[in-house]
Amino acid sequence: MRKEDCYLLGKITRRHGLAGNVILKLDTDQPELYNKLESIFVEINGLLVPFFIARSSWSKLDALNIAFKNSTEALVDQSLGKDVYLPLSTLPKLSGKQFYYHEIIGFTIFDENDNDCGVIRSVNDQTAQTYFVTNLDGKEVVIPMIKDWILEVSREERFIKMQLPEGLIDVFLVPSKKDE
């Protein structure tokens, strides 16, 4: 399994008890989708290694207590602190204005007047306000991802139409002193 074909599910944070169980901290808004995991891929030395699950139970709202099949002390040690992935094919399909961050990379953002606001290069969700990072005419443009601003998401035509405040895009296109 290639990392490009997967999404980050979470991280194995620590041991749990003496029976070789581990805690998997999930990085998701919908932990209930992962009630019945049969296997996961753990990133070890840059490779995704399959780990099969014997049983799991909820430790907290967003953390699973997992027992691996054929678990050994070495297997548990190898998994500690490692990122956990699942294949993209296991994600439920979204529709309407909902989307996964990975699926909109390369989409074009248009404003409500069909003006091009750039092609999405990445999504930053590491700050208080999640935002799109686009490239427009060779310049980086940052557009806040505000649910009420999103008017349409077209997966077929690969664009997102947004109602943006007047002048938002212009702020990024004004030449700076160093450009002059």
C-alpha positions in Angstrom: 0.0 0.0 0.0 1.3 3.4 -1.0 1.0 6.4 1.3 -0.4 8.5 -1.6 -3.4 6.0 -1.7 -4.1 6.5 2.0 -5.3 9.1 4.5 -4.0 9.7 8.0 -6.4 8.2 10.6 -4.4 9.0 13.7 -1.4 8.1 15.8 -0.6 5.2 18.2 0.1 7.2 21.3 0.9 4.7 24.1 0.5 1.3 25.6 -2.6 0.3 27.5 -2.4 -2.3 30.2 -0.1 -5.3 30.3 -1.8 -7.4 27.6 -0.1 -5.7 24.7 -2.8 -3.2 23.8 -2.2 0.3 22.4 -4.2 3.5 22.3 -4.9 4.8 18.8 -5.8 8.6 19.0 -8.0 9.3 16.0 -7.7 12.5 13.9 -11.3 12.7 12.7 -14.5 14.6 13.3 -16.5 11.3 13.0 -14.8 8.7 15.2 -18.0 6.5 15.2 -17.1 5.5 11.6 -14.2 3.5 13.0 -16.1 1.2 15.4 -15.2 -2.0 13.5 -11.7 -1.7 12.2 -10.3 -4.9 11.0 -6.8 -3.7 10.0 -4.7 -0.5 9.9 -1.5 0.5 8.2 1.2 1.8 10.5 4.0 3.8 9.0 7.3 2.2 10.0 10.6 3.5 8.5 8.7 5.1 5.7 6.7 2.0 4.8 3.0 1.3 5.5 2.9 -2.0 7.4 -0.5 -3.8 7.8 -1.5 -4.6 11.4 -4.5 -6.8 12.0 -6.9 -6.0 14.8 -8.1 -8.8 17.2 -10.4 -6.4 19.1 -11.0 -2.8 19.9 -13.0 -0.7 22.4 -13.3 3.0 23.0 -10.9 4.5 25.5 -12.2 8.0 25.1 -14.4 9.7 22.5 -11.6 9.9 20.0 -9.3 7.1 21.1 -9.5 3.4 20.5 -7.9 0.7 22.8 -6.6 -1.8 20.3 -5.3 -5.4 20.6 -3.4 -6.7 17.5 -3.7 -10.2 16.3 -0.6 -12.3 17.0 0.7 -9.4 19.1 4.2 -9.5 20.6 6.2 -7.1 22.7 8.3 -6.2 19.7 5.2 -5.5 17.5 3.8 -3.2 20.1 7.1 -1.4 20.6 7.4 -0.9 16.8 4.0 0.7 16.6 4.3 3.2 19.5 4.3 6.9 18.4 3.7 6.0 14.8 1.1 7.4 12.3 -1.8 5.2 11.3 -3.3 5.2 7.8 -6.3 3.7 6.0 -6.9 3.4 2.2 -8.7 6.3 0.6 -11.1 3.8 -0.8 -12.5 3.2 2.7 -13.7 6.8 3.1 -17.5 7.3 2.6 -18.4 9.4 -0.4 -19.3 13.0 0.4 -21.8 15.0 -1.7 -23.0 18.6 -1.9 -20.8 21.2 -0.3 -18.9 18.6 1.9 -15.4 17.5 0.9 -12.3 15.9 2.1 -9.2 18.2 2.1 -7.2 15.8 0.0 -9.8 15.5 -2.7 -9.9 19.3 -3.5 -6.2 19.8 -4.1 -6.0 21.1 -7.7 -9.5 22.5 -7.7 -9.9 26.1 -8.8 -11.7 28.6 -6.5 -14.0 31.1 -8.2 -15.8 33.9 -6.6 -19.6 34.5 -7.0 -18.8 36.5 -10.2 -16.8 33.6 -11.7 -13.5 35.4 -11.2 -10.5 33.0 -10.8 -9.1 33.0 -7.2 -6.5 30.4 -7.8 -5.8 26.7 -7.8 -5.8 25.0 -4.4 -2.3 23.9 -3.5 -3.0 22.9 0.1 -5.4 23.2 3.1 -4.0 24.5 6.4 -6.0 23.2 9.4 -3.2 23.8 11.9 -4.5 27.2 12.9 -7.6 28.5 14.6 -9.1 29.3 11.2 -8.7 26.6 8.5 -7.8 28.1 5.1 -7.2 27.2 1.5 -3.7 28.1 0.1 -4.0 28.8 -3.7 -1.7 29.9 -6.4 -3.0 32.8 -8.5 -0.7 34.3 -11.2 2.4 32.9 -9.4 1.3 34.5 -6.0 0.2 32.6 -2.9 -3.3 33.5 -1.9 -4.9 32.5 1.5 -8.7 32.1 1.5 -10.4 31.4 4.8 -12.5 28.2 4.7 -15.8 29.5 6.1 -18.7 27.1 5.5 -21.2 29.9 4.9 -18.9 31.4 2.1 -18.9 28.1 0.1 -21.7 28.3 -2.5 -20.9 25.2 -4.7 -18.5 22.3 -4.9 -18.2 20.7 -8.4 -16.2 17.5 -8.3 -16.8 16.9 -12.0 -15.5 20.3 -13.1 -13.1 20.5 -10.2 -14.0 23.9 -8.7 -15.3 25.5 -5.6 -17.4 28.7 -5.9 -17.3 31.0 -2.9 -18.8 34.3 -1.8 -15.7 36.2 -0.8 -15.5 39.7 0.9 -14.7 42.4 -1.6 -11.0 43.1 -1.9 -9.8 39.8 -0.2 -8.0 38.5 -3.3 -6.6 42.0 -4.1 -4.7 42.0 -0.9 -2.5 39.2 -2.2 -2.0 40.6 -5.7 -0.8 44.1 -4.7 2.9 44.4 -5.5 5.0 44.6 -2.5 7.9 47.0 -2.1 10.4 44.2 -2.9 8.6 43.4 -6.2 9.0 47.0 -7.4 
